[in-house]
């Protein structure tokens, strides 16, 4: 097995077609087929189901694709890490951001990254924390911002911001609410719009209430926190969200907010990298820059 064979295999797998892969790679289709066939002979496995519409992966093919992507990424990191010895951050870095964080941070981060590392390539992908967590462990991304992730020996975690959790309600509906806070016990009886399991916010709320022998009253499940905030602003129920999520929402003028107390609830935004893969100079510097941008934005919305 060599890197060229892996490159050909991955390209065919991702495009689902030998013809399209040959065009992308700039090689003849017979040569491409020989590369993939050589890989199948060496592994003694059929990697593709071939049909008139193209190709699809067999189970061994799916497993090789997962490993092949990591090998490809690690080879690129190794090559660029050697180049880093000259003192210049080069290569490509992929960052995973939760949807709300991407909305707030992408523009200032991209501008700062381009200014400081003009010869490097940047890729930003958005997703739920649970998906970003999996992609980071699988080697698909280099750095991720995660909300309240579970500790893992495979990840290095660095807290970058703490946010109070607030109870959100439609402003006119809660105009007579007394006090700036509400006990968590009272929150349990309200019809909540909340993310699905295993979203970290959902798991935190259920765990805290279970410790009090209570369960949340779930009216609606939606994974996108920004959408939840918008729905609450239309008087469709109550929700729990961070003060940061409210601060960046264009619906905040329609919301009444109370801090959750007894116990106080806090969400921690964490920057995560793989503990199993060496960090290139570019990854290290990108982490430093991302932490700075998060800090600047937090002060701006605080």
Backbone as CSV, one residue per row, in Angstrom:
resi,resn,N_x,N_y,N_z,CA_x,CA_y,CA_z,C_x,C_y,C_z
1,UNK,0.840,-1.193,0.000,0.000,0.000,0.000,0.876,1.243,0.000
2,UNK,0.551,2.223,-0.868,1.296,3.479,-0.853,0.315,4.645,-0.888
3,UNK,0.843,5.854,-0.706,-0.004,7.029,-0.601,-0.775,7.310,-1.888
4,UNK,-0.173,7.007,-3.023,-0.864,7.237,-4.293,-2.086,6.335,-4.409
5,UNK,-1.947,5.076,-4.021,-3.085,4.164,-4.038,-4.204,4.671,-3.121
6,UNK,-3.814,5.121,-1.941,-4.806,5.647,-1.002,-5.509,6.880,-1.564
7,UNK,-4.738,7.768,-2.193,-5.322,8.968,-2.779,-6.355,8.598,-3.835
8,UNK,-6.022,7.638,-4.687,-6.950,7.204,-5.733,-8.198,6.574,-5.125
9,UNK,-7.991,5.705,-4.151,-9.112,5.037,-3.497,-10.051,6.051,-2.838
10,UNK,-9.486,7.003,-2.089,-10.305,7.997,-1.376,-11.096,8.853,-2.358
11,UNK,-10.452,9.239,-3.454,-11.132,10.079,-4.436,-12.312,9.338,-5.071
12,UNK,-12.122,8.079,-5.427,-13.208,7.288,-5.997,-14.326,7.111,-4.973
13,UNK,-13.943,6.835,-3.714,-14.937,6.613,-2.659,-15.782,7.852,-2.428
14,UNK,-15.159,9.021,-2.416,-15.882,10.255,-2.127,-16.758,10.703,-3.293
15,UNK,-16.317,10.421,-4.527,-17.091,10.831,-5.698,-18.065,9.762,-6.169
16,UNK,-17.823,8.511,-5.753,-18.701,7.422,-6.166,-18.599,7.082,-7.629
17,UNK,-17.463,7.425,-8.255,-17.325,7.207,-9.697,-15.853,7.171,-10.082
18,UNK,-15.450,6.136,-10.842,-14.089,6.082,-11.373,-13.895,7.169,-12.423
19,UNK,-14.923,7.416,-13.219,-14.807,8.420,-14.287,-14.559,9.806,-13.721
20,UNK,-15.372,10.212,-12.724,-15.204,11.535,-12.130,-13.888,11.646,-11.377
21,UNK,-13.497,10.575,-10.672,-12.240,10.593,-9.934,-11.050,10.737,-10.877
22,UNK,-11.097,10.073,-12.021,-10.007,10.181,-12.995,-9.883,11.612,-13.501
23,UNK,-11.018,12.289,-13.718,-10.983,13.679,-14.167,-10.388,14.587,-13.104
24,UNK,-10.787,14.387,-11.846,-10.284,15.218,-10.741,-8.786,15.014,-10.544
25,UNK,-8.333,13.762,-10.630,-6.918,13.449,-10.392,-6.049,13.682,-11.619
26,UNK,-6.684,13.876,-12.779,-5.913,14.117,-13.996,-5.188,12.899,-14.507
27,UNK,-5.795,11.724,-14.368,-5.188,10.480,-14.847,-6.202,9.745,-15.713
28,UNK,-5.730,8.786,-16.476,-6.632,7.969,-17.266,-7.399,7.005,-16.376
29,UNK,-8.610,6.660,-16.790,-9.404,5.747,-15.962,-8.771,4.361,-15.834
30,UNK,-8.144,3.810,-16.897,-7.487,2.507,-16.733,-6.377,2.541,-15.682
31,UNK,-5.594,3.638,-15.651,-4.519,3.757,-14.661,-5.099,3.849,-13.252
32,UNK,-6.186,4.593,-13.115,-6.838,4.718,-11.810,-7.376,3.365,-11.347
33,UNK,-7.989,2.642,-12.256,-8.533,1.325,-11.909,-7.421,0.383,-11.463
34,UNK,-6.241,0.470,-12.111,-5.113,-0.390,-11.719,-4.652,-0.070,-10.307
35,UNK,-4.632,1.220,-9.953,-4.206,1.605,-8.604,-5.148,1.008,-7.555
36,UNK,-6.436,1.139,-7.784,-7.414,0.631,-6.818,-7.385,-0.897,-6.784
37,UNK,-7.269,-1.518,-7.971,-7.223,-2.973,-8.014,-5.993,-3.507,-7.288
38,UNK,-4.871,-2.809,-7.427,-3.661,-3.217,-6.713,-3.859,-3.174,-5.212
39,UNK,-4.598,-2.177,-4.755,-4.897,-2.064,-3.331,-5.790,-3.218,-2.871
40,UNK,-6.781,-3.571,-3.681,-7.671,-4.676,-3.334,-6.913,-6.003,-3.290
41,UNK,-5.989,-6.201,-4.238,-5.217,-7.441,-4.263,-4.342,-7.533,-3.021
42,UNK,-3.688,-6.410,-2.654,-2.801,-6.441,-1.484,-3.576,-6.701,-0.194
43,UNK,-4.771,-6.096,-0.085,-5.569,-6.256,1.132,-6.426,-7.525,1.115
44,UNK,-6.522,-8.148,-0.075,-7.349,-9.347,-0.253,-8.803,-9.059,0.131
45,UNK,-9.260,-7.886,-0.275,-10.624,-7.462,0.013,-11.191,-6.719,-1.194
46,UNK,-12.470,-6.888,-1.444,-13.166,-6.067,-2.434,-13.589,-4.777,-1.751
47,UNK,-13.172,-3.652,-2.290,-13.418,-2.361,-1.649,-14.653,-1.658,-2.184
48,UNK,-15.070,-1.995,-3.406,-16.217,-1.323,-4.013,-17.206,-2.327,-4.589
49,UNK,-18.489,-1.968,-4.478,-19.512,-2.609,-5.285,-19.604,-1.813,-6.581
50,UNK,-19.472,-2.457,-7.707,-19.497,-1.780,-8.997,-20.827,-2.030,-9.681
51,UNK,-21.465,-0.962,-10.134,-22.735,-1.092,-10.843,-22.787,-0.055,-11.954
52,UNK,-23.885,-0.061,-12.709,-23.995,0.824,-13.863,-24.027,2.296,-13.507
53,UNK,-24.422,2.631,-12.283,-24.530,4.035,-11.875,-23.260,4.560,-11.220
54,UNK,-22.283,3.694,-10.986,-21.046,4.113,-10.331,-20.577,3.048,-9.366
55,UNK,-20.049,3.467,-8.215,-19.556,2.508,-7.238,-20.011,2.933,-5.845
56,UNK,-20.070,1.959,-4.945,-20.340,2.225,-3.537,-19.403,1.354,-2.713
57,UNK,-19.164,1.761,-1.476,-18.181,1.076,-0.641,-18.736,-0.200,-0.025
58,UNK,-17.911,-1.233,-0.001,-18.206,-2.424,0.786,-17.865,-2.101,2.240
59,UNK,-18.151,-3.015,3.151,-17.813,-2.781,4.562,-16.296,-2.624,4.758
60,UNK,-15.449,-3.497,4.137,-14.001,-3.254,4.234,-13.599,-1.907,3.630
61,UNK,-14.291,-1.501,2.553,-14.003,-0.208,1.945,-14.309,0.942,2.877
62,UNK,-15.429,0.856,3.604,-15.795,1.903,4.556,-14.738,2.025,5.656
63,UNK,-14.246,0.890,6.120,-13.233,0.923,7.180,-11.918,1.507,6.666
64,UNK,-11.553,1.137,5.434,-10.313,1.679,4.878,-10.433,3.176,4.640
65,UNK,-11.603,3.644,4.243,-11.785,5.075,4.009,-11.557,5.869,5.287
66,UNK,-12.072,5.377,6.413,-11.872,6.069,7.688,-10.395,6.156,8.027
67,UNK,-9.663,5.048,7.862,-8.222,5.049,8.144,-7.468,5.884,7.111
68,UNK,-7.879,5.784,5.843,-7.165,6.481,4.776,-7.194,7.980,4.949
69,UNK,-8.333,8.513,5.368,-8.428,9.962,5.592,-7.474,10.407,6.688
70,UNK,-7.396,9.607,7.749,-6.477,9.958,8.848,-5.037,9.892,8.376
71,UNK,-4.702,8.847,7.607,-3.332,8.701,7.098,-2.971,9.879,6.205
72,UNK,-3.899,10.256,5.327,-3.666,11.392,4.438,-3.421,12.674,5.241
73,UNK,-4.273,12.901,6.237,-4.147,14.101,7.059,-2.836,14.103,7.814
74,UNK,-2.468,12.955,8.376,-1.222,12.881,9.145,0.001,13.081,8.258
75,UNK,-0.076,12.574,7.026,1.050,12.779,6.111,1.222,14.267,5.799
76,UNK,0.096,14.942,5.547,0.166,16.383,5.294,0.701,17.130,6.502
77,UNK,0.249,16.745,7.687,0.752,17.387,8.908,2.254,17.156,9.072
78,UNK,2.694,15.928,8.792,4.121,15.628,8.933,4.952,16.465,7.968
79,UNK,4.477,16.566,6.733,5.211,17.346,5.737,5.290,18.814,6.133
80,UNK,4.153,19.357,6.572,4.145,20.769,6.949,4.890,21.017,8.254
81,UNK,4.898,20.028,9.153,5.632,20.192,10.403,7.127,20.287,10.139
82,UNK,7.608,19.527,9.147,9.024,19.637,8.763,9.299,21.026,8.193
83,UNK,8.358,21.530,7.375,8.507,22.881,6.845,8.484,23.924,7.947
84,UNK,7.755,23.636,9.042,7.653,24.582,10.152,9.004,24.873,10.796
85,UNK,9.958,23.970,10.589,11.281,24.181,11.178,11.898,25.486,10.697
86,UNK,11.401,25.999,9.577,11.907,27.279,9.064,11.243,28.465,9.755
87,UNK,10.322,28.173,10.693,9.733,29.239,11.490,8.503,29.874,10.891
88,UNK,7.926,29.280,9.850,6.750,29.861,9.212,5.598,28.867,9.309
89,UNK,4.453,29.320,9.786,3.281,28.446,9.921,2.692,28.179,8.543
90,UNK,2.835,26.938,8.075,2.365,26.555,6.752,1.371,25.413,6.863
91,UNK,0.735,25.096,5.746,-0.134,23.937,5.698,-1.598,24.297,5.775
92,UNK,-2.382,23.357,6.269,-3.838,23.489,6.310,-4.321,23.113,7.702
93,UNK,-5.254,23.869,8.225,-5.842,23.560,9.523,-7.359,23.594,9.380
94,UNK,-8.024,22.614,9.990,-9.477,22.510,9.921,-10.051,22.696,11.317
95,UNK,-10.995,23.631,11.428,-11.581,23.974,12.723,-13.073,23.659,12.706
96,UNK,-13.559,23.055,13.773,-14.982,22.788,13.925,-15.590,23.731,14.943
97,UNK,-16.673,24.404,14.569,-17.327,25.377,15.448,-18.804,25.039,15.620
98,UNK,-19.330,25.158,16.834,-20.787,25.070,17.007,-21.456,26.189,16.221
99,UNK,-22.719,25.995,15.851,-23.389,26.943,14.962,-23.389,28.367,15.512
100,UNK,-23.746,28.535,16.786,-23.809,29.891,17.350,-22.421,30.515,17.412
101,UNK,-21.422,29.726,17.794,-20.059,30.244,17.862,-19.557,30.625,16.475
102,UNK,-19.911,29.832,15.466,-19.484,30.146,14.099,-20.077,31.469,13.644
103,UNK,-21.339,31.692,13.983,-21.995,32.943,13.602,-21.291,34.148,14.211
104,UNK,-20.833,34.010,15.443,-20.223,35.133,16.155,-18.735,35.309,15.855
105,UNK,-18.019,34.199,15.634,-16.560,34.246,15.608,-15.930,34.137,14.225
106,UNK,-16.653,33.587,13.250,-16.028,33.257,11.965,-15.369,34.463,11.297
107,UNK,-16.085,35.576,11.166,-15.543,36.723,10.436,-14.293,37.300,11.111
108,UNK,-14.334,37.629,12.431,-13.110,38.159,13.037,-11.963,37.164,13.034
109,UNK,-12.286,35.866,13.183,-11.214,34.873,13.178,-10.584,34.736,11.804
110,UNK,-11.409,34.679,10.753,-10.884,34.538,9.385,-9.983,35.723,9.038
111,UNK,-10.423,36.910,9.384,-9.619,38.097,9.082,-8.278,38.055,9.798
112,UNK,-8.282,37.696,11.077,-7.034,37.632,11.840,-6.129,36.523,11.319
113,UNK,-6.717,35.381,10.969,-5.928,34.251,10.467,-5.238,34.618,9.152
114,UNK,-5.986,35.223,8.236,-5.403,35.591,6.940,-4.278,36.609,7.106
115,UNK,-4.460,37.515,8.054,-3.438,38.534,8.267,-2.166,37.942,8.857
116,UNK,-2.303,37.017,9.797,-1.135,36.473,10.485,-0.489,35.304,9.749
117,UNK,-1.292,34.509,9.025,-0.755,33.312,8.366,-1.179,33.287,6.898
118,UNK,-0.678,34.196,6.098,-1.121,34.325,4.702,-0.774,33.122,3.831
119,UNK,0.211,32.317,4.227,0.600,31.169,3.410,-0.081,29.875,3.841
120,UNK,-0.924,29.959,4.872,-1.607,28.765,5.373,-3.038,28.713,4.843
121,UNK,-3.606,27.511,4.847,-4.983,27.302,4.393,-5.869,27.009,5.598
122,UNK,-7.073,27.560,5.564,-8.016,27.410,6.661,-9.317,26.798,6.166
123,UNK,-9.837,25.832,6.911,-11.151,25.259,6.631,-11.968,25.313,7.919
124,UNK,-13.179,25.850,7.842,-14.075,25.911,9.001,-15.305,25.080,8.693
125,UNK,-15.650,24.191,9.609,-16.865,23.402,9.466,-17.730,23.616,10.698
126,UNK,-19.045,23.606,10.514,-19.974,23.838,11.610,-20.731,22.559,11.948
127,UNK,-21.131,22.428,13.207,-21.894,21.255,13.607,-22.278,21.314,15.065
128,UNK,-23.064,20.342,15.484,-23.386,20.198,16.901,-22.165,19.703,17.649
129,UNK,-22.092,20.006,18.943,-20.941,19.581,19.747,-20.705,18.080,19.650
130,UNK,-21.769,17.280,19.687,-21.614,15.824,19.652,-20.964,15.369,18.353
131,UNK,-21.289,16.043,17.243,-20.693,15.676,15.952,-19.253,16.166,15.864
132,UNK,-19.001,17.392,16.324,-17.636,17.916,16.310,-16.718,17.051,17.170
133,UNK,-17.222,16.581,18.272,-16.481,15.699,19.179,-16.045,14.430,18.433
134,UNK,-16.971,13.834,17.697,-16.676,12.611,16.942,-15.699,12.892,15.806
135,UNK,-15.893,14.006,15.097,-15.013,14.331,13.971,-13.590,14.593,14.441
136,UNK,-13.445,15.207,15.605,-12.112,15.473,16.145,-11.409,14.164,16.490
137,UNK,-12.123,13.255,17.116,-11.522,11.969,17.471,-11.186,11.144,16.236
138,UNK,-11.972,11.324,15.165,-11.732,10.564,13.932,-10.656,11.188,13.057
139,UNK,-10.164,12.372,13.423,-9.112,13.017,12.646,-9.612,13.849,11.488
140,UNK,-10.921,14.098,11.409,-11.457,14.901,10.303,-11.231,16.394,10.524
141,UNK,-11.107,16.818,11.774,-10.804,18.215,12.090,-9.647,18.261,13.077
142,UNK,-8.963,19.398,13.125,-7.781,19.547,13.977,-8.095,20.204,15.316
143,UNK,-9.034,21.143,15.306,-9.381,21.911,16.502,-10.897,22.039,16.532
144,UNK,-11.476,22.007,17.728,-12.917,22.203,17.840,-13.239,23.019,19.082
145,UNK,-14.276,23.831,18.979,-14.881,24.450,20.151,-16.086,23.607,20.532
146,UNK,-16.139,23.163,21.783,-17.179,22.248,22.234,-17.849,22.794,23.486
147,UNK,-19.156,22.573,23.588,-19.889,22.949,24.796,-19.924,21.759,25.759
148,UNK,-19.336,21.926,26.935,-19.421,20.946,28.023,-19.133,19.512,27.562
149,UNK,-18.000,19.271,26.897,-17.727,17.913,26.417,-17.360,16.969,27.555
150,UNK,-17.638,15.688,27.355,-17.196,14.686,28.320,-15.685,14.521,28.223
151,UNK,-14.987,14.378,29.357,-13.534,14.148,29.302,-13.218,12.870,28.532
152,UNK,-12.114,12.906,27.804,-11.687,11.744,27.034,-10.167,11.693,27.028
153,UNK,-9.558,10.505,27.226,-8.096,10.410,27.163,-7.548,10.741,25.783
154,UNK,-8.418,10.719,24.761,-7.967,11.009,23.405,-7.999,12.479,23.042
155,UNK,-8.480,13.339,23.966,-8.598,14.767,23.677,-7.921,15.613,24.743
156,UNK,-7.296,16.702,24.307,-6.804,17.734,25.217,-7.837,18.854,25.231
157,UNK,-8.324,19.213,26.420,-9.402,20.179,26.555,-8.917,21.415,27.304
158,UNK,-9.236,22.608,26.754,-8.825,23.879,27.349,-10.047,24.795,27.471
159,UNK,-10.575,25.012,28.684,-11.714,25.918,28.845,-11.363,27.323,28.362
160,UNK,-12.242,27.917,27.568,-11.976,29.268,27.044,-13.044,30.277,27.444
161,UNK,-14.227,29.790,27.903,-15.257,30.737,28.326,-16.306,30.014,29.160
162,UNK,-16.808,30.708,30.185,-17.900,30.175,30.994,-19.119,31.092,30.837
163,UNK,-20.286,30.490,30.617,-21.516,31.251,30.414,-22.567,30.812,31.421
164,UNK,-23.276,31.778,31.996,-24.423,31.450,32.837,-25.532,30.861,31.980
165,UNK,-26.248,29.900,32.530,-27.442,29.387,31.872,-28.650,30.157,32.381
166,UNK,-29.494,30.585,31.439,-30.639,31.423,31.746,-31.934,30.730,31.347
167,UNK,-32.990,31.053,32.063,-34.318,30.649,31.632,-34.864,31.747,30.727
168,UNK,-35.273,31.368,29.532,-35.797,32.325,28.562,-37.312,32.173,28.451
169,UNK,-37.983,33.311,28.364,-39.432,33.325,28.156,-39.787,34.538,27.312
170,UNK,-40.975,34.511,26.750,-41.478,35.656,26.000,-41.639,36.835,26.962
171,UNK,-41.140,38.004,26.573,-41.054,39.147,27.489,-42.414,39.518,28.078
172,UNK,-43.439,39.640,27.277,-44.743,40.068,27.782,-45.364,39.001,28.685
173,UNK,-45.055,37.755,28.391,-45.598,36.657,29.199,-45.032,36.675,30.613
174,UNK,-43.774,37.098,30.747,-43.093,37.075,32.042,-42.901,38.467,32.628
175,UNK,-43.684,39.407,32.186,-43.495,40.790,32.642,-43.607,40.926,34.149
176,UNK,-44.405,40.061,34.795,-44.601,40.162,36.241,-43.672,39.265,37.044
177,UNK,-42.733,38.586,36.369,-41.812,37.684,37.072,-41.024,38.454,38.127
178,UNK,-40.859,37.850,39.292,-40.188,38.516,40.406,-38.751,38.026,40.512
179,UNK,-37.826,38.976,40.609,-36.434,38.641,40.864,-35.644,38.304,39.617
180,UNK,-34.315,38.452,39.700,-33.448,38.193,38.547,-33.109,36.716,38.358
181,UNK,-33.525,35.846,39.284,-33.181,34.429,39.185,-34.396,33.563,39.478
182,UNK,-34.280,32.292,39.143,-35.349,31.331,39.383,-34.726,30.010,39.813
183,UNK,-35.268,29.346,40.850,-34.717,28.051,41.270,-34.929,26.993,40.187
184,UNK,-33.963,26.119,40.058,-34.061,25.055,39.059,-35.285,24.189,39.303
185,UNK,-35.672,24.007,40.543,-36.843,23.190,40.866,-38.100,23.735,40.180
186,UNK,-38.233,25.045,40.109,-39.399,25.653,39.455,-39.322,25.519,37.936
187,UNK,-38.094,25.501,37.399,-37.915,25.350,35.956,-38.463,24.002,35.485
188,UNK,-38.365,22.981,36.351,-38.776,21.627,35.965,-40.237,21.549,35.565
189,UNK,-41.074,22.416,36.100,-42.511,22.337,35.813,-42.913,23.097,34.545
190,UNK,-41.998,23.858,33.970,-42.327,24.677,32.808,-42.200,23.878,31.509
191,UNK,-43.033,24.165,30.516,-42.912,23.476,29.212,-41.663,23.958,28.474
192,UNK,-40.663,23.101,28.413,-39.358,23.494,27.876,-39.192,23.094,26.416
193,UNK,-38.597,23.986,25.657,-38.097,23.676,24.319,-36.600,23.418,24.501
194,UNK,-36.157,22.228,24.168,-34.821,21.791,24.568,-34.215,20.897,23.487
195,UNK,-32.882,20.841,23.370,-32.270,19.957,22.375,-32.509,18.473,22.683
196,UNK,-32.342,17.647,21.666,-32.476,16.196,21.826,-31.254,15.623,22.538
197,UNK,-31.422,14.442,23.132,-30.255,13.721,23.632,-29.403,13.273,22.444
198,UNK,-28.058,13.225,22.554,-27.246,13.499,23.738,-26.630,14.902,23.732
199,UNK,-27.377,15.915,23.304,-26.865,17.286,23.331,-26.403,17.613,24.752
200,UNK,-25.211,18.221,24.910,-24.672,18.484,26.260,-25.613,19.287,27.148
201,UNK,-26.323,20.276,26.581,-27.242,21.072,27.393,-28.376,20.200,27.924
202,UNK,-28.926,19.355,27.086,-29.995,18.448,27.503,-29.510,17.522,28.623
203,UNK,-28.328,16.955,28.447,-27.800,16.023,29.433,-27.532,16.723,30.764
204,UNK,-27.049,17.968,30.710,-26.785,18.711,31.934,-28.075,18.987,32.690
205,UNK,-29.103,19.450,31.980,-30.382,19.767,32.624,-30.989,18.511,33.241
206,UNK,-31.004,17.415,32.508,-31.608,16.191,33.022,-30.843,15.657,34.227
207,UNK,-29.508,15.750,34.187,-28.703,15.253,35.303,-28.953,16.069,36.565
208,UNK,-28.957,17.404,36.416,-29.190,18.260,37.582,-30.572,18.020,38.178
209,UNK,-31.577,17.874,37.330,-32.923,17.626,37.839,-33.046,16.242,38.454
210,UNK,-32.381,15.251,37.865,-32.420,13.892,38.423,-31.845,13.872,39.831
211,UNK,-30.829,14.687,40.073,-30.255,14.773,41.419,-31.261,15.324,42.430
212,UNK,-32.299,15.978,41.910,-33.361,16.524,42.776,-34.629,15.674,42.687
213,UNK,-34.506,14.452,42.097,-35.641,13.552,41.888,-36.732,14.210,41.027
214,UNK,-36.299,14.954,40.011,-37.227,15.632,39.119,-36.897,15.309,37.668
215,UNK,-37.862,15.525,36.787,-37.664,15.392,35.353,-38.129,16.672,34.666
216,UNK,-37.499,17.038,33.542,-37.957,18.224,32.822,-39.285,17.968,32.126
217,UNK,-40.084,18.994,31.996,-41.338,18.934,31.250,-41.038,19.381,29.821
218,UNK,-40.817,18.427,28.932,-40.344,18.730,27.577,-41.525,18.907,26.637
219,UNK,-41.639,20.116,26.090,-42.728,20.426,25.158,-42.322,20.216,23.708
220,UNK,-41.027,20.437,23.408,-40.551,20.374,22.027,-39.051,20.153,22.038
221,UNK,-38.561,19.335,21.104,-37.128,19.057,21.001,-36.584,19.622,19.699
222,UNK,-35.595,20.490,19.806,-34.937,21.092,18.646,-33.451,21.204,18.975
223,UNK,-32.593,20.753,18.075,-31.166,20.748,18.374,-30.493,22.109,18.197
224,UNK,-31.028,22.968,17.369,-30.382,24.258,17.094,-30.781,25.281,18.161
225,UNK,-29.821,25.672,18.988,-30.116,26.590,20.086,-30.606,27.933,19.554
226,UNK,-30.023,28.420,18.456,-30.461,29.697,17.884,-31.930,29.641,17.477
227,UNK,-32.364,28.505,16.953,-33.771,28.335,16.581,-34.654,28.300,17.822
228,UNK,-34.177,27.633,18.864,-34.931,27.582,20.120,-35.158,28.994,20.657
229,UNK,-34.107,29.811,20.672,-34.221,31.187,21.171,-35.262,31.947,20.352
230,UNK,-35.236,31.757,19.039,-36.182,32.449,18.160,-37.620,32.019,18.450
231,UNK,-37.820,30.730,18.670,-39.170,30.216,18.931,-39.709,30.756,20.254
232,UNK,-38.857,30.814,21.272,-39.294,31.358,22.562,-39.700,32.820,22.403
233,UNK,-38.999,33.559,21.557,-39.331,34.971,21.347,-40.689,35.153,20.672
234,UNK,-41.254,34.036,20.159,-42.580,34.065,19.540,-43.656,33.520,20.487
235,UNK,-43.296,33.407,21.770,-44.245,32.994,22.815,-44.716,31.552,22.634
236,UNK,-43.771,30.659,22.288,-44.129,29.259,22.087,-43.643,28.354,23.217
237,UNK,-43.127,28.924,24.307,-42.661,28.098,25.407,-41.480,28.725,26.106
238,UNK,-40.813,27.920,26.939,-39.647,28.357,27.691,-38.415,27.592,27.195
239,UNK,-37.232,28.110,27.508,-36.005,27.424,27.113,-34.889,27.768,28.072
240,UNK,-33.855,26.947,28.032,-32.627,27.203,28.779,-31.516,27.418,27.762
241,UNK,-30.808,28.525,27.906,-29.716,28.845,26.977,-28.689,29.685,27.702
242,UNK,-27.504,29.812,27.105,-26.451,30.625,27.712,-26.723,32.099,27.482
243,UNK,-26.168,32.924,28.358,-26.297,34.366,28.162,-25.642,34.806,26.858
244,UNK,-24.600,34.067,26.422,-23.933,34.391,25.159,-24.871,34.137,23.978
245,UNK,-25.603,33.009,24.007,-26.539,32.692,22.911,-27.609,33.768,22.794
246,UNK,-28.029,34.330,23.925,-29.022,35.403,23.903,-28.400,36.686,23.367
247,UNK,-27.167,36.968,23.783,-26.512,38.221,23.399,-26.345,38.349,21.896
248,UNK,-26.135,37.229,21.193,-25.913,37.309,19.748,-27.202,37.108,18.946
249,UNK,-28.324,36.916,19.655,-29.588,36.677,18.960,-30.231,37.995,18.549
250,UNK,-30.840,38.010,17.360,-31.550,39.205,16.919,-32.968,39.259,17.485
251,UNK,-33.309,38.277,18.336,-34.638,38.243,18.950,-34.599,38.605,20.431
252,UNK,-33.446,39.026,20.922,-33.295,39.212,22.370,-34.207,40.292,22.948
253,UNK,-34.622,41.266,22.144,-35.496,42.320,22.676,-36.885,41.789,23.021
254,UNK,-37.218,40.586,22.555,-38.530,39.995,22.842,-38.458,38.962,23.975
255,UNK,-37.302,38.866,24.627,-37.099,37.820,25.628,-37.007,38.384,27.040
256,UNK,-37.527,37.615,27.969,-37.316,37.883,29.395,-36.354,36.808,29.893
257,UNK,-35.314,37.212,30.614,-34.264,36.286,31.021,-34.091,36.294,32.533
258,UNK,-33.978,35.102,33.100,-33.668,34.973,34.521,-32.576,33.928,34.709
259,UNK,-31.607,34.252,35.546,-30.522,33.310,35.824,-31.062,32.142,36.644
260,UNK,-30.632,30.933,36.297,-31.059,29.736,37.020,-30.186,29.584,38.266
261,UNK,-30.835,29.399,39.395,-30.107,29.304,40.662,-30.577,28.067,41.438
262,UNK,-29.841,27.809,42.498,-30.187,26.715,43.443,-30.400,25.379,42.742
263,UNK,-29.412,24.812,42.055,-28.047,25.329,41.940,-27.863,26.241,40.721
264,UNK,-26.845,27.062,40.801,-26.468,27.871,39.646,-25.955,26.944,38.548
265,UNK,-26.317,27.250,37.309,-25.910,26.405,36.196,-25.030,27.198,35.237
266,UNK,-23.898,26.605,34.878,-22.918,27.256,34.018,-22.533,26.306,32.889
267,UNK,-22.420,26.835,31.688,-21.941,26.079,30.532,-20.518,26.523,30.212
268,UNK,-19.648,25.563,29.954,-18.250,25.857,29.659,-17.949,25.587,28.189
269,UNK,-17.442,26.597,27.500,-16.985,26.427,26.118,-15.524,26.013,26.163
270,UNK,-15.214,24.925,25.498,-13.889,24.308,25.581,-13.252,24.244,24.198
271,UNK,-11.957,24.543,24.128,-11.206,24.317,22.892,-10.540,22.946,23.012
272,UNK,-10.725,22.111,21.999,-10.249,20.734,22.057,-9.360,20.407,20.871
273,UNK,-8.307,19.628,21.143,-7.439,19.071,20.114,-7.189,17.605,20.443
274,UNK,-6.681,16.867,19.480,-6.403,15.450,19.709,-5.168,15.279,20.580
275,UNK,-5.278,14.372,21.546,-4.128,14.040,22.380,-3.274,12.953,21.743
276,UNK,-3.787,12.337,20.678,-3.104,11.200,20.061,-2.306,11.576,18.814
277,UNK,-2.531,12.792,18.302,-1.824,13.207,17.095,-0.930,14.398,17.406
278,UNK,0.284,14.433,16.848,1.172,15.580,17.102,0.586,16.857,16.546
279,UNK,0.745,17.949,17.277,0.209,19.239,16.841,1.288,19.996,16.075
280,UNK,0.972,20.395,14.861,1.908,21.172,14.063,2.001,22.584,14.616
281,UNK,3.001,23.319,14.154,3.133,24.718,14.553,1.883,25.501,14.184
282,UNK,1.318,25.211,13.001,0.119,25.923,12.570,-1.051,25.644,13.510
283,UNK,-1.227,24.399,13.937,-2.311,24.068,14.850,-2.120,24.778,16.188
284,UNK,-0.894,24.782,16.694,-0.614,25.450,17.972,-0.933,26.939,17.879
285,UNK,-0.475,27.581,16.825,-0.697,29.025,16.686,-2.163,29.343,16.410
286,UNK,-2.832,28.458,15.694,-4.252,28.671,15.446,-5.047,28.568,16.751
287,UNK,-4.665,27.644,17.612,-5.304,27.529,18.928,-5.143,28.826,19.713
288,UNK,-3.933,29.379,19.695,-3.673,30.621,20.418,-4.514,31.765,19.856
289,UNK,-4.603,31.829,18.528,-5.381,32.888,17.898,-6.867,32.724,18.195
290,UNK,-7.368,31.496,18.130,-8.783,31.249,18.385,-9.140,31.614,19.823
291,UNK,-8.271,31.270,20.755,-8.519,31.611,22.157,-8.576,33.126,22.345
292,UNK,-7.713,33.842,21.654,-7.703,35.313,21.733,-8.988,35.900,21.166
293,UNK,-9.442,35.371,20.026,-10.661,35.880,19.395,-11.874,35.614,20.283
294,UNK,-11.939,34.416,20.881,-13.052,34.102,21.788,-13.052,35.060,22.978
295,UNK,-11.866,35.317,23.539,-11.770,36.244,24.667,-12.194,37.646,24.299
296,UNK,-11.755,38.134,23.131,-12.132,39.487,22.686,-13.643,39.591,22.479
297,UNK,-14.224,38.550,21.882,-15.665,38.581,21.618,-16.461,38.497,22.911
298,UNK,-15.988,37.712,23.868,-16.688,37.589,25.143,-16.721,38.927,25.870
299,UNK,-15.612,39.650,25.832,-15.586,40.973,26.471,-16.501,41.940,25.753
300,UNK,-16.630,41.760,24.419,-17.479,42.667,23.645,-18.958,42.441,23.884
301,UNK,-19.329,41.187,24.260,-20.745,40.885,24.493,-21.075,40.807,25.976
302,UNK,-20.062,40.917,26.825,-20.297,40.774,28.261,-20.916,42.003,28.889
